[in-house]
């Protein structure tokens, strides 16, 4: 695997790690949120599952957008929107507002799998697909332990679990800004979609 494709692996792993850390962060603050808003167990269940309602409904439309607009555009839009939605969740003044921000998170985080799988299809030869998919999947599997290690520590240190959530998620914004500059410098996504597809087909032909 060359240097350029190695950086793409770093991008895929870290993107998926942050994605899964974000979506699970609500569980750390579930008890104080229920107490603050006076939520029943049923209402808390709606709040915890609202992310998945939007996520599942948006997967197919987002896949169509990836085919139309490309993985870079869709991933960038998803990262920006879910970062804002997650921070806004920490500031939500009511149950309904928080429900809405969680659904927006689900919509925006549904960009990860369709866009990342297209990146894998276009940039990696058949001989490297097992390794790349393993790295990509490891990002998802690392999300839960990372969330517990970081968010619970922030929550206990801040004394306010909702404030800790706001503070903990904002790191994704500067990280992706810096990574986009690094990706541009390395010209990771400088080719148009059609040359990328030809590039991928050539490598598959060589590997087979």
N, C-alpha and C positions, 0 to 999 in steps of 0.2 A: 504494500500500500504506500503510495507516494505522499509527500508532505501535504499537498492540497486536499486530497481525500481524507487524510488524517484529521485535518482541521474540521472538515465536514462532520466527521464522527464526533469530535468534541462538541460541535454545535448541536447535533442531534441528541446526544446524551444529556447535555446541560439543559436544553430546551424542555425535554421530557421530564427531567428531574424537577425543574421549577414548576412545570405544569401540574405534576402530581402532588407536589408540596402545597401549592396554592389551593387545590381543590379539597384537600383533606384538613386544611388549617381550622376550619370551623369546629371540628370535633374538640379541639383544645379549649375553646371558649363556649362550648354548648351549655354548660351548667350556669355560668354567670349571665349569659344572654337570656336563657329561659327565666331566670330570676328577675332580671331587669325589666323584661317586657311582660312578665306574668304569663308565660306560655304553658299550655298543657303539653303532655307528651305527644298528642296527635299533631298539634301545631308545630312542635319542634321537629316531628317527623317530616312534615311538609317542608319545613325550612331546610333540613338536611338533604332531602331528596330533590329539591327544586333545581339544583345544579344539573342533575341527571336528566330531568325532563327536557330542558333546553338542549343539553348536550346531544341526546339521542335524536331529537327532532332535527337538529342542524347538521348532523354528520353528512347526510346525502347532499343537501344543498351546498354545503361547504366543499364537498368533493367536486361538484360541478364547477364551483368557482375556481378551485385549484386547476382544473383542466382548462378553464377559460383565461384566467389571469396569471397563472404560474405560482409556484410554491413560494418564491421570495416575497411577492406582494401579499399573499394571503397570510403567510407566517408573520410578517411584520405587522399587519393590521391586527391579527389575533393577539400578539404579544402586547401591543399598545393598549388594546381594549381590555384584556383581562387584568393587566396591571392596574389600570384605573379603576376597574370594577372591584377588584379585591381591596384596594385602599378605601374606596367609597363604602364598602361593606363595614369596615371598622367605624365609620362615621355615621352609619345609618341611624336616624332618630326614631325609627319605628319598625315594627315587625314587617309591615308591607313593603317598606323601602328596602329592608334587608333581603326580603324574598325576591324583589326585583333585581337587586345587584347580584344575587347568587345566580339568577337565571341568565343575566348578561354574562357572567363568568362562564356558565355552561356553553352559551353560544360561542363565545370567543375562544375558549379552550378546545372546542371541537375542531379547530383548524390544525391542531398538532399532528394527528395521525394521518389524515389525507395528504397534507403538504409534505410531511417528512417521508412518507412512503414514496411519494413522487420523486423527492430528492434522491432516495436510495436507488430507485429504478433508473434514474437518468445518469447518476454519477459513478456507479460502482459496477464492475464486471461480475459475471456469474460466479467466478472463483472466490469473491470476497463477500458475497451476500450473507452467508451464514454468520460471519464475524460481525458485519455491520448491523444486522438485525439483532444479534446478541447484545451489542453495545447500546443500541436504541432501546431494547427491552429492559436493559439494566437500569436505564434512567427512570423508567416507570417503577420498577421494583424498589429503587432507592428512595422514592418519594416519601413513603410512609415513615421509615426510620429517620430520614433527614428531618421531616416535619417535627417528629417527637423530640429529636435532639435539639433543634433550634428554637421552635416556637414555644415549647414548654419552658425552656431556659429563659427566653425573653419574657414570657408571661410571669414567671416567678420573680424575675429581676425588676420588672416594671411595676408590679403591684396592681396593674390594670390590664387585664388580658385583652380587652379590645384595643387599647393603645399599643400593646405589644404586637398585635396582629397588623395594625397599620404600619408600625415601624419595621416589622420583619419582612413585609412583602415589597417595600419600596426598593429593595436592593436590585430587583429584577430590571428596573427601568435604566439605571446607569450601566448595569452589566451589559444589556443588549445594545445600548448606544455604543459602548466601547467595542463590543464584538462586531457590530455592523461595520465600524471603521476598519477593524482588523480583516474582516472578510473582503471589504472593498480593496484594501491594500494587496491582499493575496489574489484578487480577481477570481474569487470562488464562483461568482454568479455572473460573470461578464458576458457569457455567451447567451444567445437567444434560445428559446425552447427547441426550435427545430434542429439546430446544430447539436444541442445536447442529446436529442433523441438519436441522431445519427452516431454521435460519439458512443452512446450506450450500446447501440446495436453492433457497432464495430467491435467493441470489447467483448460482447457476448459471443460474437462469431469467432473471435480469436480464442476465447476460453473453451468454447465447445469443440 
